Amino acid sequence: MRTFDKYLCQVENFLAGGSLIAATVLAVFAVLLRNITGDVLFWSEEAIIYLIVCSTFFGAVVTLRHNEHVAVDIMPTLLKGRKKKFFVVLGGLMTLIYAGFIAYLSWALISEPFSRTTITPALKLPLWAVELSLAVGMTLFFIRAAEMLIRAVKAPPEALDKDAFAEEAAAVGIDVNDIAIDDDDTKEGDR
């Protein structure tokens, strides 16, 4: 499983980072070319947009890997042990179902005649080539969600228990002990 995770991470990082770097390099080159020589790459704006769209779908997978997507996690935060594990596994299962459904629909979209016959205005690419980033991105998202669900199912309930307050404090660079209220100090100050 570690070898699979290692290669999956490399693919995810390469696709997300590569498409964003390519968009940045192309944008800088187009601006410099226009300002220095006056020439305009008429297709650069469309290519940059498509590359940023690609980086968005591939970057979503990287965000999922680090478990940094926006989430409503009130119940798992308040619970411990098996109850918490239930909600973590349920959330992973819902993510897997969602990603699988969107991946299926995106591959179906590519097979539509409209996607094969329509071409983009500037690059003259078939539309399916642009839509491929959604299909590949959501397929990788599905694979990553499955890997995370398997990890959550295998993990003992105690491994999922974490102090959410301490994590939030650490994320902003604060030590929990510095902001914790000591009941003994409060009682003495009230006297």
Residue pairs with C-beta under 8 A, 6 or more apart in sequence:
1 147
1 150
4 147
5 147
8 140
8 143
8 144
8 147
9 65
11 140
12 58
12 61
12 62
12 65
12 140
12 144
13 62
15 54
15 58
15 136
15 137
15 140
16 55
16 58
16 59
16 61
16 62
17 55
19 51
19 52
19 54
19 55
19 58
19 133
20 51
20 52
20 55
20 59
22 51
23 47
23 48
23 51
23 52
23 55
26 44
26 47
26 48
26 51
27 44
27 48
29 41
29 44
30 40
30 41
30 44
30 45
30 48
33 39
33 40
33 41
34 40
34 41
42 122
43 122
43 123
45 122
46 120
46 121
46 122
46 123
47 122
47 123
50 120
50 123
50 130
50 133
53 130
53 133
54 133
54 137
56 137
57 133
57 134
57 136
57 137
57 138
57 141
58 133
58 136
58 137
58 140
60 69
60 137
60 141
61 137
61 140
61 141
61 144
63 69
64 95
64 141
64 144
64 145
64 148
65 144
65 148
67 148
71 91
73 91
75 87
76 84
76 87
76 88
76 91
76 160
77 164
79 87
80 157
80 161
81 157
81 158
81 161
82 157
84 157
84 160
84 161
85 152
85 155
85 157
85 160
88 152
88 160
89 149
89 152
89 153
92 145
92 148
92 149
92 152
93 149
95 145
95 148
95 149
96 142
96 145
96 146
96 149
99 138
99 141
99 142
99 145
100 142
102 134
102 138
102 141
103 135
103 138
103 139
103 141
103 142
106 131
106 134
106 135
106 138
107 135
107 139
109 115
109 131
109 134
109 135
110 128
110 131
110 132
110 135
114 127
115 126
115 127
115 128
115 131
116 126
116 127
116 128
117 126
118 126
118 127
119 125
119 126
119 127
120 126
120 127
120 130
152 160
163 176
165 176
166 176
169 175
169 176
169 179
170 176
